[in-house]
Amino acid sequence: MRFIGNKERLVNWIFSEIKANNVEGSLFFDYFAGTANVGKFFKQNNFQIVSSDLLYFSYVLQKAYIENNTIPQFEKLLSTIDITSRKLVADNFDLVLEYLNDLQGIEGFIYKNYTPNETSNRKYFIPENGKKIDAVRTQIEQWKNNNLISENEYFVLLACLIESVPFFANILGVFAAYKKDWDRRALKPFELKRINLIQSNTEHFVYNVDSREILNKFNYDIIYLDPPYNQRQYAPNYHLLETIAKYDNPEIKGVSGMRNYDNQKSVFCNRDKALNELEHIVLSGKYKYLLLSYNNEGLMPQNEIIKILEKKGKVILKEYDYLRFKSNSNGKSSNKKYIKEQLYILKKNNG
Ligand SMILES: C[S@@+](CC[C@H](N)C(=O)[O-])C[C@H]1O[C@@H](n2cnc3c(N)ncnc32)[C@H](O)[C@@H]1O
């Protein structure tokens, strides 16, 4: 998924650096989960994961990719409803996705508020796709309310929806605004895509809270911090994914139809508060190793970060030139920019 600060393309580098620096352990806290890509990578590499994010749609992804350890079979659902496939499908999961993809659209919250029609002029989706998203979201909720799907199955289907929606949205990377003219991607008929799940025999724990609340819950081997780098809050940039995930008919405002996000503001979007919060995490001592991903353009200055980290042990700083995700780059090379991605590694002193 396109997500500001997504570490999908950096996890291999992060992993090689921590191995090269003898960072070891098994309990890994992904403190700022976002897409859950970091947790996914470490789960695949046999770590036990704890993760959290302020955003509910991130929690949906964490439930599906991190906490869930199986490929859902949808046995109860398939025994009670009539699903006959018209295509060659690989398994039950595909069968259920095909059923959802074949639903008739309905005029629900997304259609009414985020497509151009008699009640709205917002152009996030073409009307047909808005109706399709409503139909899929409503059906998943009904199956859950009728006890036809398990909690895991519910979150896996929701995660498929969340991962699929951006491919049909008429936006430039983030949902804070829609494009004036239709992007080609938005004109394709909406289709739910299957996600790749990770099987494991270990119990993993995921949350939808300010991670400060679970800092003291476990003794972590590794805490991985990937905070917001600048003043831009995440919630307004991804408000529509939040609304599709929650599907709670929120009061919405303004040109972009934004939901209220007062409870989802991160202190890391403010320089002084971020430094205080970093110090709080460092001084908690609930880790053997603390990793911090940041970059040379972030709000917290490098010397201040190092001063705080050194209160608990030895600090190593690794850097990597990285092509920045720009929401309005449109693929034009003139708008692309290299930044220095940084990885601070703190080995906590004994005692
Ligand atoms: C840079 S992104 C993380 C990206 C993530 N590593 C990935 O690969 O997708 C920062 C994330 O931290 C979340 N966040 C900010 N402050 C938080 C807090 N105090 N507790 C939990 N999550 C927080 C934001 O909602 C956002 O999803």
The ligand as a Tripos MOL2 file, in Angstrom:
@<TRIPOS>MOLECULE
LIG
   27    29     1     0     0
SMALL
NO_CHARGES

@<TRIPOS>ATOM
      1 C1          5.9800    6.5270    9.6760 C.3       1 LIG1
      2 S1          4.4310    5.7500    9.9220 S.3       1 LIG1
      3 C2          4.8770    4.0660   10.2180 C.3       1 LIG1
      4 C3          5.0660    3.3200    8.9440 C.3       1 LIG1
      5 C4          5.2410    1.8350    9.1500 C.3       1 LIG1
      6 N1          6.5100    1.4960    9.7360 N.3       1 LIG1
      7 C5          5.0790    1.1260    7.8040 C.2       1 LIG1
      8 O1          6.0530    0.4780    7.3350 O.co2     1 LIG1
      9 O2          4.0060    1.2150    7.2330 O.co2     1 LIG1
     10 C6          3.9510    6.3060   11.5190 C.3       1 LIG1
     11 C7          2.7000    5.6340   12.0840 C.3       1 LIG1
     12 O3          2.6550    5.8830   13.4790 O.3       1 LIG1
     13 C8          1.3160    6.0480   13.8870 C.3       1 LIG1
     14 N2          1.3840    6.7530   15.1880 N.ar      1 LIG1
     15 C9          1.7900    8.0150   15.4370 C.ar      1 LIG1
     16 N3          1.8510    8.2330   16.7600 N.ar      1 LIG1
     17 C10         1.4920    7.0810   17.3730 C.ar      1 LIG1
     18 C11         1.3840    6.6650   18.7250 C.ar      1 LIG1
     19 N4          1.6630    7.5000   19.7370 N.pl3     1 LIG1
     20 N5          1.0030    5.3960   18.9980 N.ar      1 LIG1
     21 C12         0.7050    4.5390   17.9840 C.ar      1 LIG1
     22 N6          0.8060    4.8780   16.6780 N.ar      1 LIG1
     23 C13         1.1900    6.1170   16.3680 C.ar      1 LIG1
     24 C14         0.6840    6.7810   12.7230 C.3       1 LIG1
     25 O4         -0.7220    6.6150   12.7320 O.3       1 LIG1
     26 C15         1.3620    6.1230   11.5180 C.3       1 LIG1
     27 O5          0.6210    5.0350   11.0690 O.3       1 LIG1
@<TRIPOS>BOND
     1     1     2 1
     2     2     3 1
     3     2    10 1
     4     3     4 1
     5     4     5 1
     6     5     6 1
     7     5     7 1
     8     7     8 2
     9     7     9 1
    10    10    11 1
    11    11    12 1
    12    11    26 1
    13    12    13 1
    14    13    14 1
    15    13    24 1
    16    14    15 ar
    17    14    23 ar
    18    15    16 ar
    19    16    17 ar
    20    17    18 ar
    21    17    23 ar
    22    18    19 1
    23    18    20 ar
    24    20    21 ar
    25    21    22 ar
    26    22    23 ar
    27    24    25 1
    28    24    26 1
    29    26    27 1
@<TRIPOS>SUBSTRUCTURE
     1 LIG1         1 GROUP 0 **** ****
